Amino acid sequence: MKAVRLYDGPELRFEDVPDPVAGPGQIRVAVQAAGVCGTDLHAAHGRLPVPGLPVIMGHEGAGIVDAVGAGVSGFRAGDRVLLLPSETCGHCPACDAGHLGLCPEAQILGMARDGTFAEKIAVPASCALPLPAEIPFEHGAILADAVATAYHAVATRAGIRGGERVAVIGCGGVGYHAILLARLLGAETIVAVDASAGALRRAQQAGADVTLDASTGNVRKAIRQAAGGGGPEVVIEYAGRKASVELAIASVARGGRVIVGGVGMESPELGPLVSFVGREIGVLGSMGYTRAELERVVELTATGKLDLSGSITARYPLARAAEAIEDLAHRRADPVRLALLPGAHS
C-alpha cells in the first residue's frame, strides 16, 4: 500500500509499505479521509520530537473496516468508522473515567505508532467508533480531534450557559469549532480574536458576532467593550502563546472562567495576586475529551445540529501530503482543517 512516512531529517516520503495485519483485538481500516492539523505540521518540521522514526504520519482518520482480528466483537467488514487519535492503556483512572486525553500511557497515532496517512491502518478495536452514514468521511476524520476537543473545552470545562458572553482567542481549526459549539450552546455574544484576517473571516462564518485583529490596538479593551464593558464571562484560548493566555486572563469578567486549550512551551504569568484573587477568576486547562463527549459530538453532527460544512477547506490526494502540510504552515487559503483522501489521484 501507499503511505506517507516521516524520516529523520526531518523528511517526508510517499512510498510503498507492507499492508498492516489486523492482529488479535484489532481491526484494519481502509482509510477514506485523514485530517491534517498543527501537530502534524510541528512533527514534519522537526519542532516536535517523534520517537522511533520512520513512522507513518497522521492521527485523524475515518474509513471502512476491511479486516477483523481474533477476539473482536462489535465490528465487521464493511462498517464505517472514525478513529480515535491515540491508543490508550484501558486500565488507568483516566481510562476508567473515559477521559481518553489524560491516559499517561497513550500512544498517539502518527507518532508513537503508525498513523492515518496511509491507504490502510490496523488499530485496536477500542480506537474506533461507528460513523453514521449521514456523516461524510472527511468530517468523521476530524470529529475525534478538532471537534470533540473543542466540545470538551466549551461544554465541559467552560460549562457555557445560554446568554453568556464568550471570547475565543486563536481561531484556527479547534478555535473555529469552539465558536460553532459556543453558538450551539446558546452564547449571547461571541468575540473572535486572531492576527489572521482569514481566520477572522472564517470565525465570522462560524458564528462570531465581533472579530478583533490581535495585532492592532488595545485588544484587551476591545474584547471587554465588545462583550458589554465588563468583559466576557468565558474566554477560551487556543493560540498556545504566553501573550494570548495573559490577554485571556486580563480580559475575562470578574468571576469569569478562562479555558486554556492552546499547547506551547511558553510560561504565562498570572499578574498580581491581589488582582487575580480579587476578581475570583477560574483558569482551567483543557486537553482531549471523554468518550461520552465524542459520542455526543457524533450525534450532534449526524442529526444536523452541528454543521461542519465549513470545516474542511481543502482536499488533497495522499501523494500531496507534503504540499498540504506546507499550505497549513503558510496558512494558504485560510485553512480550518485540511483533508487527505487516499482514494483520490489528483
VEXKOLMAR-759550 format. One line per field, with one value per atom (N, C-alpha, C): residue number from 1; x, y negated, z negated. Coordinates in steps of 0.02 Angstrom, whole numbers, always signed. Atoms other than C-alpha are relative to their C-alpha. Layout:
VEXKOLMAR-759550
k c(NUM; ...);
east c(X; ...);
north c(Y; ...);
up c(Z; ...);
//
This chain:
VEXKOLMAR-759550
k c(1; 1; 1; 2; 2; 2; 3; 3; 3; 4; 4; 4; 5; 5; 5; 6; 6; 6; 7; 7; 7; 8; 8; 8; 9; 9; 9; 10; 10; 10; 11; 11; 11; 12; 12; 12; 13; 13; 13; 14; 14; 14; 15; 15; 15; 16; 16; 16; 17; 17; 17; 18; 18; 18; 19; 19; 19; 20; 20; 20; 21; 21; 21; 22; 22; 22; 23; 23; 23; 24; 24; 24; 25; 25; 25; 26; 26; 26; 27; 27; 27; 28; 28; 28; 29; 29; 29; 30; 30; 30; 31; 31; 31; 32; 32; 32; 33; 33; 33; 34; 34; 34; 35; 35; 35; 36; 36; 36; 37; 37; 37; 38; 38; 38; 39; 39; 39; 40; 40; 40; 41; 41; 41; 42; 42; 42; 43; 43; 43; 44; 44; 44; 45; 45; 45; 46; 46; 46; 47; 47; 47; 48; 48; 48; 49; 49; 49; 50; 50; 50; 51; 51; 51; 52; 52; 52; 53; 53; 53; 54; 54; 54; 55; 55; 55; 56; 56; 56; 57; 57; 57; 58; 58; 58; 59; 59; 59; 60; 60; 60; 61; 61; 61; 62; 62; 62; 63; 63; 63; 64; 64; 64; 65; 65; 65; 66; 66; 66; 67; 67; 67; 68; 68; 68; 69; 69; 69; 70; 70; 70; 71; 71; 71; 72; 72; 72; 73; 73; 73; 74; 74; 74; 75; 75; 75; 76; 76; 76; 77; 77; 77; 78; 78; 78; 79; 79; 79; 80; 80; 80; 81; 81; 81; 82; 82; 82; 83; 83; 83; 84; 84; 84; 85; 85; 85; 86; 86; 86; 87; 87; 87; 88; 88; 88; 89; 89; 89; 90; 90; 90; 91; 91; 91; 92; 92; 92; 93; 93; 93; 94; 94; 94; 95; 95; 95; 96; 96; 96; 97; 97; 97; 98; 98; 98; 99; 99; 99; 100; 100; 100; 101; 101; 101; 102; 102; 102; 103; 103; 103; 104; 104; 104; 105; 105; 105; 106; 106; 106; 107; 107; 107; 108; 108; 108; 109; 109; 109; 110; 110; 110; 111; 111; 111; 112; 112; 112; 113; 113; 113; 114; 114; 114; 115; 115; 115; 116; 116; 116; 117; 117; 117; 118; 118; 118; 119; 119; 119; 120; 120; 120; 121; 121; 121; 122; 122; 122; 123; 123; 123; 124; 124; 124; 125; 125; 125; 126; 126; 126; 127; 127; 127; 128; 128; 128; 129; 129; 129; 130; 130; 130; 131; 131; 131; 132; 132; 132; 133; 133; 133; 134; 134; 134; 135; 135; 135; 136; 136; 136; 137; 137; 137; 138; 138; 138; 139; 139; 139; 140; 140; 140; 141; 141; 141; 142; 142; 142; 143; 143; 143; 144; 144; 144; 145; 145; 145; 146; 146; 146; 147; 147; 147; 148; 148; 148; 149; 149; 149; 150; 150; 150; 151; 151; 151; 152; 152; 152; 153; 153; 153; 154; 154; 154; 155; 155; 155; 156; 156; 156; 157; 157; 157; 158; 158; 158; 159; 159; 159; 160; 160; 160; 161; 161; 161; 162; 162; 162; 163; 163; 163; 164; 164; 164; 165; 165; 165; 166; 166; 166; 167; 167; 167; 168; 168; 168; 169; 169; 169; 170; 170; 170; 171; 171; 171; 172; 172; 172; 173; 173; 173; 174; 174; 174; 175; 175; 175; 176; 176; 176; 177; 177; 177; 178; 178; 178; 179; 179; 179; 180; 180; 180; 181; 181; 181; 182; 182; 182; 183; 183; 183; 184; 184; 184; 185; 185; 185; 186; 186; 186; 187; 187; 187; 188; 188; 188; 189; 189; 189; 190; 190; 190; 191; 191; 191; 192; 192; 192; 193; 193; 193; 194; 194; 194; 195; 195; 195; 196; 196; 196; 197; 197; 197; 198; 198; 198; 199; 199; 199; 200; 200; 200; 201; 201; 201; 202; 202; 202; 203; 203; 203; 204; 204; 204; 205; 205; 205; 206; 206; 206; 207; 207; 207; 208; 208; 208; 209; 209; 209; 210; 210; 210; 211; 211; 211; 212; 212; 212; 213; 213; 213; 214; 214; 214; 215; 215; 215; 216; 216; 216; 217; 217; 217; 218; 218; 218; 219; 219; 219; 220; 220; 220; 221; 221; 221; 222; 222; 222; 223; 223; 223; 224; 224; 224; 225; 225; 225; 226; 226; 226; 227; 227; 227; 228; 228; 228; 229; 229; 229; 230; 230; 230; 231; 231; 231; 232; 232; 232; 233; 233; 233; 234; 234; 234; 235; 235; 235; 236; 236; 236; 237; 237; 237; 238; 238; 238; 239; 239; 239; 240; 240; 240; 241; 241; 241; 242; 242; 242; 243; 243; 243; 244; 244; 244; 245; 245; 245; 246; 246; 246; 247; 247; 247; 248; 248; 248; 249; 249; 249; 250; 250; 250; 251; 251; 251; 252; 252; 252; 253; 253; 253; 254; 254; 254; 255; 255; 255; 256; 256; 256; 257; 257; 257; 258; 258; 258; 259; 259; 259; 260; 260; 260; 261; 261; 261; 262; 262; 262; 263; 263; 263; 264; 264; 264; 265; 265; 265; 266; 266; 266; 267; 267; 267; 268; 268; 268; 269; 269; 269; 270; 270; 270; 271; 271; 271; 272; 272; 272; 273; 273; 273; 274; 274; 274; 275; 275; 275; 276; 276; 276; 277; 277; 277; 278; 278; 278; 279; 279; 279; 280; 280; 280; 281; 281; 281; 282; 282; 282; 283; 283; 283; 284; 284; 284; 285; 285; 285; 286; 286; 286; 287; 287; 287; 288; 288; 288; 289; 289; 289; 290; 290; 290; 291; 291; 291; 292; 292; 292; 293; 293; 293; 294; 294; 294; 295; 295; 295; 296; 296; 296; 297; 297; 297; 298; 298; 298; 299; 299; 299; 300; 300; 300; 301; 301; 301; 302; 302; 302; 303; 303; 303; 304; 304; 304; 305; 305; 305; 306; 306; 306; 307; 307; 307; 308; 308; 308; 309; 309; 309; 310; 310; 310; 311; 311; 311; 312; 312; 312; 313; 313; 313; 314; 314; 314; 315; 315; 315; 316; 316; 316; 317; 317; 317; 318; 318; 318; 319; 319; 319; 320; 320; 320; 321; 321; 321; 322; 322; 322; 323; 323; 323; 324; 324; 324; 325; 325; 325; 326; 326; 326; 327; 327; 327; 328; 328; 328; 329; 329; 329; 330; 330; 330; 331; 331; 331; 332; 332; 332; 333; 333; 333; 334; 334; 334; 335; 335; 335; 336; 336; 336; 337; 337; 337; 338; 338; 338; 339; 339; 339; 340; 340; 340; 341; 341; 341; 342; 342; 342; 343; 343; 343; 344; 344; 344; 345; 345; 345; 346; 346; 346);
east c(+42; +0; +44; -34; +48; -9; +3; +88; +48; -45; +171; +37; -41; +315; +47; -46; +417; +66; -67; +605; +40; -44; +745; +23; -21; +797; -27; +54; +650; -12; +14; +599; -63; +61; +431; +9; -3; +421; -68; +60; +270; +25; -32; +313; -44; +34; +258; +23; -15; +248; -45; +43; +177; -68; +67; -8; +2; +3; -41; -46; +40; -118; -41; +43; -265; +15; -17; -196; -58; +52; -295; -23; +27; -411; +2; -7; -378; -49; +34; -471; +46; -36; -397; -50; +45; -472; +30; -19; -463; -15; +8; -435; -32; +33; -555; +17; -19; -503; +44; -44; -366; +6; -8; -360; +73; -68; -204; -5; +5; -177; +68; -62; -46; +51; -47; +30; +39; -35; +71; +51; -46; +149; +62; -57; +259; +46; -41; +316; +39; -31; +353; +56; -52; +456; +53; -51; +556; -6; +9; +484; -32; +30; +402; +36; -38; +509; -44; +38; +446; +47; -44; +523; -10; +7; +557; -12; +8; +570; +31; +56; +520; -68; +67; +334; -49; +53; +177; -35; +29; +107; -76; +72; -69; -34; +37; -184; -75; +72; -354; -19; +19; -446; -68; +63; -604; +2; -1; -638; -46; +43; -711; +40; -33; -667; +6; -6; -594; +29; -22; -525; -9; +12; -563; +43; -43; -439; -37; +30; -471; -22; +24; -575; -36; +35; -655; -74; +72; -841; -23; +26; -946; +18; -18; -861; +5; -8; -865; +19; -21; -800; -58; +50; -893; -26; +23; -927; +37; -30; -897; +22; -25; -789; +40; -48; -699; +52; -55; -532; +18; -26; -476; +73; -69; -308; +55; -53; -219; -27; +15; -214; +13; -8; -242; +7; -15; -198; -63; +63; -379; -9; +7; -346; +21; -19; -284; -62; +58; -400; -32; +28; -417; -40; +36; -467; -64; +60; -588; -54; +48; -669; -20; +15; -674; +34; -34; -557; +62; -52; -452; +62; -57; -342; +47; -42; -271; +37; -35; -206; +75; -72; -21; +39; -34; +20; -27; +29; -72; +55; -46; +16; -35; +32; -28; +15; -10; -56; +42; -42; +72; +62; -59; +200; +28; -24; +214; -13; +15; +142; -26; +20; +95; -71; +62; -46; -42; +54; -180; +18; -20; -81; +20; -12; -97; -64; +61; -216; -35; +30; -243; +36; -30; -213; -31; +25; -229; +4; +3; -284; -40; +44; -359; -73; +71; -548; -24; +18; -557; +15; -17; -485; -49; +49; -637; -69; +69; -813; -42; +42; -957; -12; +12; -978; -66; +65; -1160; +6; -1; -1197; -12; +15; -1256; +62; -60; -1079; +52; -53; -953; +64; -63; -786; +46; -46; -691; -20; +23; -799; +12; -13; -785; +73; -71; -596; +21; -20; -590; -42; +44; -728; +38; -35; -610; +62; -55; -486; -24; +17; -531; -68; +68; -715; -13; +12; -725; +44; -44; -577; -31; +34; -670; -63; +60; -829; +16; -21; -738; +15; -18; -671; -62; +58; -835; -55; +59; -967; +16; -16; -875; +45; -46; -727; -27; +29; -809; -72; +69; -986; -43; +36; -1055; -76; +73; -1235; -32; +35; -1365; +2; -2; -1347; +67; -66; -1163; +38; -43; -1035; +66; -59; -886; +50; -53; -719; +43; -45; -611; +62; -64; -428; +39; -30; -348; -55; +58; -473; +19; -18; -384; -48; +44; -451; -42; +38; -500; -40; +35; -545; -62; +57; -660; -58; +53; -756; -24; +23; -760; -53; +50; -855; -65; +60; -976; -38; +31; -1009; -26; +24; -1023; -67; +63; -1158; -55; +48; -1244; -25; +18; -1244; -35; +40; -1329; +37; -37; -1190; -35; +35; -1265; +43; -48; -1111; +65; -64; -956; +49; -53; -797; +58; -55; -663; +62; -62; -482; +55; -54; -342; +39; -40; -200; -8; +10; -253; -68; +63; -384; -42; +36; -429; -33; +28; -454; -60; +56; -566; -60; +56; -669; -34; +29; -692; -38; +33; -736; -68; +64; -873; -50; +43; -942; -23; +17; -941; -50; +50; -1050; +24; -25; -938; -38; +35; -1030; +49; -50; -872; +67; -68; -698; +50; -51; -542; +69; -68; -368; +46; -42; -249; +64; -64; -104; -6; +8; -178; -39; +38; -236; +2; +7; -283; -50; +44; -353; -40; +36; -398; -60; +55; -503; -54; +48; -583; -42; +37; -631; -53; +46; -710; -58; +53; -805; -48; +42; -868; -46; +40; -934; -43; +46; -1030; +34; -36; -893; +33; -28; -868; +42; -38; -787; -43; +38; -846; +4; +0; -895; +49; -44; -791; +49; -50; -628; +34; -31; -563; +62; -64; -380; +24; -25; -320; +60; -60; -164; +63; -57; -44; +61; -54; +59; -5; -2; +113; -45; +37; +38; -75; +72; -129; -32; +27; -152; -7; +3; -111; -56; +56; -233; -67; +62; -368; -16; +9; -342; -18; +13; -341; -68; +62; -498; -63; +60; -617; -34; +39; -756; +16; -7; -749; -41; +35; -795; -4; +5; -768; +48; -41; -683; +44; -47; -528; +18; -16; -504; +59; -61; -329; +6; -5; -327; +59; -58; -179; +60; -58; -21; +64; -64; +152; +49; -54; +314; +12; -10; +299; -33; +25; +262; -35; +37; +124; +2; +3; +108; -72; +67; -47; -10; +6; -10; -5; +4; -27; -56; +49; -116; -60; +56; -222; -53; +47; -299; -31; +24; -312; -50; +45; -388; -61; +55; -492; -54; +49; -576; -31; +24; -605; -7; -1; -554; +17; -17; -553; +40; -42; -413; +8; +0; -428; +34; -26; -327; -52; +47; -421; +38; -37; -348; -45; +38; -439; -73; +72; -613; -14; +21; -710; -34; +34; -783; -73; +70; -958; -6; +1; -917; +8; -8; -857; -65; +64; -1017; -53; +48; -1117; +14; -18; -1021; -21; +23; -1056; -75; +73; -1241; -21; +17; -1247; +13; -17; -1163; -47; +43; -1268; -71; +68; -1430; -4; -1; -1376; +0; -1; -1372; +68; -67; -1184; +19; -13; -1144; +75; -72; -967; +15; -9; -992; +58; -55; -860; +66; -59; -734; +58; -54; -636; +8; -9; -563; +44; -37; -451; +10; -7; -431; +58; -60; -276; +3; -15; -230; +58; -52; -111; +69; -66; +35; +20; -14; +20; -2; +2; +30; +50; -50; +190; -25; +28; +103; -54; +52; -44; +30; -33; +72; +30; -28; +159; -56; +57; -9; -25; +21; -56; +51; -53; +112; -4; +3; +89; -71; +71; -100; -28; +25; -135; -75; +73; -321; -37; +34; -364; -26; +22; -368; -34; +27; -480; +29; -31; -443; +10; -15; -363; -10; +13; -405; +41; -31; -303; -50; +47; -407; +40; -43; -308; -26; +27; -426; +4; -4; -400; +67; -61; -270; +23; -22; -255; -11);
north c(+59; +0; -62; +64; -184; -32; +34; -285; -59; +58; -448; +10; -14; -415; -58; +52; -536; +34; -24; -504; -54; +48; -585; -51; +53; -749; -69; -48; -780; +2; -10; -711; +41; -37; -655; +39; -40; -513; +33; -36; -449; +64; -62; -266; +61; -64; -85; +32; -36; +7; +61; -60; +178; -17; +8; +188; +21; -22; +193; +60; -59; +350; -13; +7; +349; +57; -51; +443; +11; -12; +507; -66; +60; +372; -61; +57; +262; +4; +3; +204; -35; +36; +149; -43; +49; -5; -26; +33; -63; -74; +71; -249; -37; +39; -359; -75; +70; -526; -5; +14; -589; -75; +71; -760; -19; +27; -868; -58; +53; -975; -26; +33; -1080; +48; -49; -930; +33; -29; -852; -49; +52; -1016; -4; +6; -1028; +61; -60; -847; +0; -1; -865; -52; +52; -1023; +10; -16; -942; -38; +39; -1053; +43; -45; -905; +67; -62; -754; +61; -61; -591; +60; -57; -431; +55; -59; -277; -12; +12; -351; +58; +34; -312; +22; -16; -317; -29; +27; -337; -55; +58; -509; +5; +9; -560; +30; -25; -545; -12; +9; -594; +43; -41; -472; +31; -37; -384; +44; -44; -240; +59; -59; -67; +60; -61; +90; +51; -51; +218; +66; -63; +349; -6; -1; +401; +55; -48; +487; +44; -47; +628; -36; +26; +586; -66; +64; +430; +11; -1; +406; -72; +67; +257; -33; +25; +227; +57; -49; +319; -36; +29; +292; -39; +43; +150; -55; +52; +47; -65; +67; -140; -18; +17; -201; -65; +54; -353; +25; -24; -331; -50; +41; -398; -14; +18; -488; +35; -35; -378; +65; -63; -204; -9; +10; -210; +68; -62; -82; +38; -33; -46; +19; -22; -19; -52; +52; -182; -38; +39; -301; -42; +41; -414; +43; -45; -269; +26; -24; -203; -53; +55; -375; -19; +15; -376; -61; +61; -526; +20; -26; -475; -44; +46; -630; +0; +2; -601; +65; -63; -423; -11; +12; -431; +46; -47; -284; -3; +6; -346; -1; -1; -309; -34; +40; -443; +29; -22; -383; -50; +44; -452; -24; +19; -474; +61; -59; -328; +65; -58; -208; -25; +21; -210; -29; +38; -330; +6; -1; -376; -25; +23; -449; +61; -63; -282; +26; -29; -179; +46; -43; -61; -9; +3; -58; +54; -49; +77; -31; +30; +17; +45; -36; +92; -20; +15; +103; -56; +54; -15; -69; +65; -152; -21; +16; -152; -11; +15; -218; +3; -2; -185; -70; +64; -326; +4; -3; -357; -18; +12; -359; -73; +71; -540; -44; +40; -599; +18; -16; -612; +21; -24; -526; -57; +54; -690; -37; +29; -758; +49; -51; -594; +1; -2; -607; -51; +53; -768; -2; +2; -732; +17; -23; -642; -41; +44; -785; -72; +71; -960; -16; +16; -947; +22; -23; -840; -36; +38; -933; -67; +64; -1097; +9; -12; -1021; +7; -9; -968; -67; +66; -1145; -43; +46; -1235; +25; -27; -1120; +23; -30; -1037; -45; +40; -1140; -71; +66; -1309; +4; -6; -1247; -59; +59; -1384; +9; +0; -1427; -51; +46; -1514; -71; +70; -1703; -26; +23; -1707; -30; +32; -1813; +38; -43; -1718; -33; +20; -1765; +61; -53; -1644; -32; +27; -1690; +56; -52; -1591; +38; -25; -1545; +47; -51; -1406; +58; -58; -1229; +14; -15; -1199; -62; +61; -1381; -12; +6; -1383; +43; -45; -1234; -21; +27; -1314; -53; +51; -1458; +32; -37; -1340; +27; -33; -1250; -50; +52; -1407; -28; +23; -1467; +52; -54; -1298; +4; -4; -1305; -63; +58; -1475; -61; +61; -1602; -61; +61; -1777; -40; +37; -1864; +39; -35; -1783; -49; +43; -1884; +44; -40; -1807; -44; +39; -1864; +41; -34; -1818; -53; +46; -1902; +11; -16; -1822; -23; +23; -1909; +58; -59; -1742; +38; -35; -1660; -37; +40; -1803; +4; -8; -1787; +68; -65; -1601; +0; +4; -1641; -33; +33; -1758; +48; -49; -1621; +53; -50; -1504; -26; +27; -1624; -54; +54; -1756; -65; +64; -1921; -57; +52; -2026; +33; -26; -1995; -55; +49; -2081; +23; -14; -2089; -5; -3; -2035; -40; +34; -2130; -76; +72; -2305; -24; +34; -2423; +34; -27; -2387; +57; -57; -2213; +16; -14; -2188; -46; +48; -2346; +16; -15; -2298; +62; -61; -2124; -17; +17; -2196; -43; +42; -2329; +40; -40; -2204; +46; -45; -2096; -39; +38; -2239; -42; +44; -2331; +37; -36; -2211; +59; -57; -2078; +62; -62; -1905; +45; -48; -1775; +57; -55; -1647; -23; +11; -1666; +67; -63; -1514; -16; +16; -1520; +60; -54; -1416; -22; +21; -1509; +33; -34; -1424; -45; +48; -1581; -35; +36; -1672; -62; +62; -1835; +12; -12; -1758; +25; -23; -1671; -60; +59; -1833; -48; +40; -1926; +29; -32; -1799; -15; +13; -1822; -73; +72; -2012; -21; +21; -2016; +27; -33; -1900; -41; +37; -1970; +24; -20; -1968; +63; -62; -1793; +46; -38; -1727; +59; -60; -1572; -7; -2; -1560; +73; -69; -1396; -2; +0; -1367; +67; -61; -1239; +0; +4; -1301; +32; -35; -1197; -34; +31; -1277; +7; -6; -1290; -64; +64; -1471; +1; +1; -1517; -66; +62; -1646; -16; +23; -1749; -16; +15; -1770; -74; +69; -1950; -5; +9; -2024; +43; -44; -1901; -38; +38; -2039; -12; +8; -2066; +66; -66; -1883; +28; -27; -1830; -44; +47; -1987; +4; -6; -1958; +70; -69; -1774; +33; -29; -1710; +74; -70; -1525; +12; -16; -1466; +76; -73; -1287; +20; -30; -1185; +46; -45; -1082; +43; -46; -927; +59; -59; -799; -3; -6; -738; +69; -67; -591; +36; -38; -451; -21; +22; -509; -66; +64; -684; +11; -15; -612; +29; -29; -510; -55; +56; -670; -42; +38; -762; +37; -40; -619; -7; +6; -629; -69; +68; -819; -9; +7; -804; +41; -45; -657; -29; +27; -748; -70; +65; -909; -60; +56; -1013; -35; +28; -1039; +3; +5; -1099; -6; -1; -1053; -14; +11; -1107; -48; +46; -1243; +23; -22; -1137; +23; -25; -1057; -51; +55; -1198; +18; -24; -1097; +75; -74; -916; +18; -19; -827; +77; -71; -653; +14; -18; -559; -20; +16; -591; -72; +71; -778; -20; +15; -766; -55; +51; -870; -69; +64; -1007; -24; +18; -1003; -29; +24; -1025; -69; +66; -1173; -52; +46; -1252; -19; +14; -1237; -45; +40; -1308; -73; +68; -1462; -28; +20; -1470; -23; +16; -1472; +15; -8; -1494; +4; +5; -1524; +68; -68; -1341; +4; -22; -1272; +69; -66; -1087; +21; -28; -1003; +75; -72; -826; +33; -44; -692; +55; -50; -574; +55; -52; -412; +28; -27; -360; -48; +50; -521; +5; -7; -529; -64; +62; -713; -58);
up c(+0; +0; +0; +2; +13; -68; +64; -142; +0; +8; -196; -66; +59; -316; -15; +24; -419; -18; +14; -423; -36; +33; -521; +51; -45; -446; -18; -17; -453; +75; -71; -284; +7; -16; -216; +64; -61; -92; +13; -23; +5; +33; -22; +29; -10; +10; +36; -66; +62; -130; -3; +4; -176; -30; +30; -213; -73; +70; -401; -7; +14; -476; -63; +59; -597; -47; +49; -747; -49; +50; -896; -33; +30; -961; +44; -45; -810; +59; -64; -656; +50; -52; -490; +37; -30; -412; +64; -62; -232; -8; +16; -262; +60; -52; -164; -6; +10; -240; -62; +57; -356; -8; +12; -437; -9; +9; -437; -49; +50; -591; -20; +21; -680; -29; +27; -769; +56; -57; -601; +28; -25; -546; -44; +45; -701; +5; -7; -682; +66; -66; -496; +5; -2; -529; -54; +49; -669; -65; +63; -808; -55; +49; -895; +5; -4; -940; +12; -16; -865; -9; +11; -933; +52; -41; -829; +73; -71; -655; +40; -33; -521; -27; +21; -559; +51; -43; -454; -39; +34; -498; -5; +2; -544; -60; +58; -695; +6; -13; -621; +59; -57; -511; -6; -3; -457; +62; -58; -340; -9; -3; -311; -25; +25; -408; +56; -52; -288; -26; +31; -410; -75; +72; -589; -30; +33; -704; -49; +48; -826; -64; +63; -978; +4; -8; -906; +9; -9; -927; +7; -8; -878; +66; -66; -710; +49; -53; -545; +64; -64; -369; +31; -31; -282; -45; +47; -439; +12; -3; -429; -71; +67; -574; +3; +10; -639; -50; +42; -727; -54; +53; -894; +13; -18; -885; -38; +37; -1011; -28; +33; -1084; -74; +72; -1272; -35; +36; -1407; -19; +16; -1456; -73; +70; -1642; -52; +48; -1721; -23; +22; -1818; +55; -54; -1666; +49; -45; -1553; -33; +35; -1686; +1; -1; -1685; +71; -70; -1495; +27; -23; -1483; +40; -44; -1334; +3; -7; -1333; -59; +60; -1508; -14; +11; -1491; +4; -2; -1539; +47; -44; -1426; +72; -67; -1272; +54; -57; -1107; +58; -52; -980; +69; -69; -803; +38; -39; -683; -36; +38; -821; -36; +36; -941; +38; -42; -811; +67; -67; -626; -1; +0; -585; +62; -49; -460; +69; -67; -314; +42; -35; -226; +29; -29; -123; -50; +51; -271; -66; +66; -458; -43; +48; -592; -69; +67; -764; -46; +46; -922; +12; -10; -907; -45; +47; -1057; +28; -30; -945; +54; -53; -830; -29; +19; -843; +63; -60; -722; +28; -34; -595; +37; -34; -546; +74; -73; -360; +17; -14; -374; -2; +8; -411; +53; -50; -267; -35; +30; -297; -20; +16; -292; -64; +64; -434; -57; +50; -528; -21; +15; -517; -52; +46; -618; -64; +59; -745; -64; +60; -865; -17; +19; -871; -1; -2; -813; -29; +21; -856; -72; +68; -1013; -51; +44; -1089; -16; +11; -1066; -42; +39; -1137; -74; +70; -1296; -33; +27; -1318; -11; +1; -1281; -45; +36; -1355; -70; +64; -1499; -43; +40; -1557; -11; +8; -1524; -26; +21; -1551; +23; -26; -1439; -6; +8; -1479; +47; -44; -1372; -26; +19; -1373; -21; +21; -1421; +59; -50; -1329; +1; -9; -1259; +48; -47; -1181; +16; -22; -1081; +28; -22; -1062; +36; -41; -921; +36; -36; -786; +58; -49; -691; -2; -6; -673; -61; +60; -855; -22; +18; -891; +42; -45; -740; -26; +24; -810; -69; +64; -983; +11; -15; -905; +22; -21; -817; -61; +56; -981; -52; +46; -1088; +25; -28; -970; -10; +8; -977; -72; +70; -1168; -26; +19; -1169; -23; +18; -1194; +30; -23; -1180; +48; -41; -1110; +4; -9; -1036; +33; -25; -1010; +23; -28; -897; +5; +0; -915; +34; -36; -794; +38; -39; -699; +75; -70; -534; +24; -28; -429; +25; -24; -351; -56; +58; -520; -28; +26; -574; +47; -47; -415; -10; +14; -449; -66; +65; -630; +6; -10; -573; +33; -32; -460; -50; +50; -611; -51; +46; -710; -46; +42; -791; +15; -8; -820; +13; -6; -832; +14; -14; -758; -14; +20; -826; +24; -21; -750; -60; +59; -888; +7; -11; -810; -3; -1; -822; -61; +52; -959; -68; +68; -1139; +2; -11; -1116; -63; +62; -1300; -6; +4; -1299; +51; -53; -1134; -17; +19; -1199; -52; +54; -1356; +26; -28; -1259; +44; -44; -1131; -39; +42; -1273; -50; +42; -1354; -53; +47; -1451; -57; +57; -1596; +19; -23; -1490; +7; -9; -1435; -61; +55; -1564; +12; -19; -1469; +54; -53; -1372; +12; -20; -1277; +41; -32; -1225; +40; -43; -1077; +43; -37; -1021; -28; +30; -1143; -9; +9; -1174; -68; +64; -1333; +3; -6; -1272; +5; -9; -1223; -65; +64; -1392; -48; +43; -1484; +23; -26; -1370; -22; +21; -1412; -73; +71; -1599; -12; +9; -1583; +26; -34; -1475; -32; +24; -1567; -54; +49; -1676; -71; +70; -1866; -12; +12; -1922; +60; -62; -1746; +3; -9; -1677; +62; -55; -1568; +13; -19; -1474; +47; -40; -1407; +35; -40; -1266; +47; -44; -1165; -33; +27; -1186; +25; -18; -1190; -57; +50; -1288; -38; +35; -1346; -69; +69; -1528; -15; +15; -1555; -74; +70; -1715; -19; +24; -1822; -11; +20; -1866; -75; +73; -2041; -30; +31; -2155; -26; +26; -2230; +54; -55; -2059; +21; -21; -2012; -50; +52; -2178; -9; +11; -2198; +53; -54; -2030; +2; +5; -2075; +68; -67; -1905; -5; -6; -1864; +63; -59; -1748; +3; -7; -1685; +66; -61; -1561; +30; -34; -1433; +50; -44; -1349; +18; -23; -1244; -17; +11; -1288; -29; +22; -1357; +57; -53; -1254; +6; -1; -1303; +38; -36; -1237; +75; -71; -1072; +29; -23; -1057; +8; -5; -1089; +62; -60; -952; +63; -58; -830; +8; -3; -874; +26; -22; -852; +75; -71; -681; +43; -40; -620; +6; -1; -665; +32; -33; -579; -47; +48; -739; +1; -6; -717; +73; -72; -541; +12; -14; -486; +74; -72; -305; +16; -12; -325; -30; +38; -420; +44; -44; -276; +56; -48; -173; +60; -58; -56; -5; -3; +0; +47; -37; +66; +6; -1; +128; -47; +47; +14; +24; -28; +131; -10; +9; +96; -73; +72; -93; -19; +16; -99; +20; -23; +1; -49; +48; -119; -64; +61; -268; +10; -13; -187; +9; -6; -142; -69; +69; -326; -34; +32; -381; +20; -25; -273; +2; +5; -303; +67; -67; -117; +3; -9; -76; -66; +65; -260; -24; +17; -316; -68; +64; -453; -12; +0; -428; +72; -66; -277; -3; -1; -223; +56; -50; -135; +17; -24; -29; +36; -30; +2; +66; -62; +141; +59; -53; +241; +35; -40; +379; +33; -31; +425; -48);
//
